[in-house]
Amino acid sequence: MIIDFKTLQKDFNSRSSELKNTKRFVEDELKQVDLLLNHSNYAPDFGMSGLTERYKSKLENLNRIYNCVQSGWKIFLWGYEKYYYNEKETKYRRVSNINDISEKHLKSFNDENEVFHNQGLELGKYVLWLRKLENEPSTEKEYSTLSPEQKLLALHYLGLDFRDFTNTHVANVLSQILNVGP
């Protein structure tokens, strides 16, 4: 199953929506992708290779991508690099003639490799999108420079009436406005 660009983008946005400085978060995300692409033990481990340190990202989607493409790593990287460097989608070139392989096995081979290739394309789109985010001006959330006393005075002049609310409700509203409390 391919994890497409939109899924990766949606996951990133949901994880970064509450952060003050998304620029650092983008940098960390790119480091995680770099770790995926450049780790040294990408050979499939069927329990016989003796690898004790398998690739493991702190991002679930990257782990799922790795688990999906590890047996077709070179095809995955080829698809990724084609999109990353040329910024255009290329179709997987299906193998059409291999001696001594049945038509059924050839179709299965091509279908599996096409998934590896397409996953590389989707990751390439995601990384380019992250690079664009990285180069954008910082999106740090700006908070009011007013002191708590000035904020309370502004609320007073706005004429907010809290008489119909419990103290707990008023406290929750004021703590959000004044950036105090939990």
Buried (B, 14 or more C-beta within 10 A) or exposed (E): EBBBBEBBBEBBEEEBEEEEEBBEBBBEBBEBBEBBBEBEEBEEBEEEEEEEEEBEBEBEBBBBBBEBBBBBBEBBBBBBEBBBEEEEEEEBEEEEEEEEEEEEEBEEBBEEBBBBBBBBBBBBBBBBBBEEBEEEEEBEEEEEEEEEEEBBEEBEEEEEEEEEEEEEEEBBBBEEBBEEEE
